[in-house]
C-alpha cells in the first residue's frame, strides 16, 4: 500500500526495501496512549518532540518498527495498540500497529529502573553532578532486567522484519541512557543465533569525563554494554573523547582518537559526533502563524523555556535576573521575565524540591520588585503547545538558555528558528552541547551570577545591526543542520561501518589495527623506558599461539617463535612462558632453550639452567584423581569430549563436541569434579580439575620473578604480562600495579583487571615487535660504571643490531 503523507513527513532517506529495515528502540513509544473514557479503548495522542518528528518518517518509509515502553504501568499484553485515527496528521500516523512493539513495565520496575537507576543515578552522574547520584544495587538489578526485556522485544521485532525478506539486515537504532546495556545483550543473542544486524546507539545527554564516570559502581558494565554496537553517536566531540577515554582507561581498549574508533575484541566500534537539530521549517512556520500572546509592547521579553530540571540552571538564572534588577533599576517596568517550565519527573524528591525552591525564589523576587502595574516574573508551570511556544520564541527579545550542563539543548535552536521579526539575542551556557556550535550567541558561565546580570543588560542594549548579524548566522546554521540532516548523518555513518571489518583490505591502511606500534609507543615506552631489565611473562594458548580444536594443533606461528628467540637472546630481556599445559609439553610446543617455562598453571617451573620447581600438591588426592579420571571417561567422554591426564591435574576437553550436547556434558563433568573434592575452573573449551590449593598463575609469576631477580625485583624490573583466559586473570590481579598487563580477548562482556586489552595473538605479536624494537634502540643505561665504561657501553650499543630485522 502506498502511504501518502505531506512532503514534510517524508524522510528523504534512500532505502533499499529488500535489504534494510530500521528498528528504533527508545524508552517510550513515539506517541502517548490514553484510554477513551466513553469507549474504554486506547487511543494515540501525539508526542511531537524533535526525535519523533525526525525518526518516525524514516521508520514509516522503510516499513520498520518502533520498540518502546507504553508509558503506562497499568497496561498489559491484553491491551491492544490502536491504529492512528483518520484525523491524525502527526509524524507517527503512518506507523501501523504491527510496526509498534510495546514493552510493558509494572509499577515496581518503573520506580526502580526509571525513577531509580535512570533518573536517580545515571542522569545526575552523566551531567557531572555526582553528589546528587544515588548508587543502589537494587535499582541496578532492575535496570539490567529492563534492558533484557527491551532486548527480547527488539529480537522479536528483528525476527518479524527478517520474515519480510531473506536478505534483510535490520538496522537497530537504540536511544539514550535508559538502554545502555541493551547493545551487548543483543550482540550476544545475535552471535548465538548466527544472525546479523547493524547496531547503533545515540546518547542524548552528555558523556562525562573519566574521573566522574569512574564513580559509578557499574562503569565497566555500561561501557561493555555500549561496545556491543557497531556505532555510537554523541552530540559533540567532547563527549566522544570522554567515552573513548573511559574505554581506554577502564577497559584497557585501544582507541584511535583521530579516526574516532574503539577496538573491542576483534571489532572496531565507530564513535561519531552528530549534533542533533530541530525541525527548523516547522518552527518557523508556526512562528509565522502564531497569534501574539503578550500584549505589553513596551516591555522587552526575557524568556526561559525548560523542563523543570536541576540541570537547566533555573534557580541560578532567576538569581542573575534578580541581581540585574538590583544593579540596573532603570530597567524596572521595561522588561518582563517569562519563565515557562514543563513539569518533569514529578514523583522524584529532587524535582519536587526544585519546584518548591522555584516558587520561593520567584515569590521573593516578585515581592521585592513588583510595582502597582508590573511584576518582573511571569511563571508558567505547565506544558505549553508548540504553537504557543513558537509565539513566545518569536516575541522574546532575549532567550536565556543557561543550563549548568546539557547534552545539546533544543530550546536554543527552537528560539532562533522562530526569530522571524525584530532580531533578539540568545544568551547561552557553554556547558550545553549547543554552546559548541552556536558561537554567535552570548556565551556565559551560568554560575557567574554577577556576569550574567551584566550580560542581560548588554543584550538589552545591543545595537540592532549586531543582533541582526548574529541571529542571521545562527538561523542559517540551524536551518541546514536540522533534525532530518541529523537522522541522515546517523544512518549514513552506521551504514559505513559495514566496511569496518578490521580484516578487510580496504581498512588495513586506516584502522586501529595497523596503528598498533604507535599505540604501544604511547603506553609502554613510558613504563619500560630505560629500565635495567624487562621480564616478559606470557601465556601460550590463545596468547602466543592461536586457539585450536585440539591442544596438539595449537602451533606457535613461525614469526612469533623467531621474535621470542631473538628476545630471549637480548641481554636486557627475560622471557617466561606460563601455560596450563604440562611443562614438558609447553617447552616442546615453543621449542626455545634458554627461557623459563611454567606448566600446569605454574605448579611446575623449569628454569633455563634445567632446575625444576614443583609445587607440592597433597598426595592423598592421587586416588581421588584416578577415580575421577575413570568416572569422567565412563560418563562424559563421548561425542568428541575427552580428558587429559596431567598427574594430579585433569583437563576435560569438549571443543570437538557439537554445541547442543555441550551444556549437558559440561554440567555433569563439573558435578563429577566437584563431588570428587577437586576445584573446577573454566578454560577455553575445557574444564580444569585440580586439588584445592592457593597456588595459581599469580603466585607462580611472583615466584619466577623472585627467583630470577631476587627479593627486591620490583625496584629494578619492568614486567609485561599477557594472557587470554580466566587462569591468567589471577596473574593479572597479582601483578596489578607492578606490571603492564594485557588481556587477550575477542568476546563480549569479558571483565578484566588488566590495564589493556589485545584483540588476538596477532596483536600480541605486534606488541613483541614493539618491545624488540624498543629494547634494541633504547639509549644505554647510566649505571654505576665509570665514565670510560659508559663509553664502552655506548660503543656496544652502536654495534648492536639497530632494527628487529637485522637481529
Ligand atoms: P531535554 O532535557 O528534554 O532533552 P531540551 O533539549 O531542552 O532538553 O528539549 C526540551 C524540549 O521540551 C524542547 O523541544 C522544548 O520545546 C520542550 N519544552 C520545554 N518546555 C516546555 C513547555 N513548558 N511546554 C512544552 N514543551 C516544552 C534531552 C537532553 C538535551 C538534548 C535533547 C535532544 O537533555 O540536552 O538536547 O534530549 O537530544
Boltz pocket constraint, residues with backbone or C-beta under 6 A from the ligand:
constraints:
  - pocket:
      binder: B
      contacts: [[A, 49], [A, 50], [A, 204], [A, 205], [A, 276], [A, 305], [A, 306], [A, 307], [A, 340], [A, 341], [A, 342], [A, 380], [A, 382], [A, 383], [A, 384], [A, 385], [A, 386], [A, 389], [A, 406], [A, 407], [A, 408], [A, 409], [A, 410], [A, 411], [A, 414]]
      max_distance: 6.0
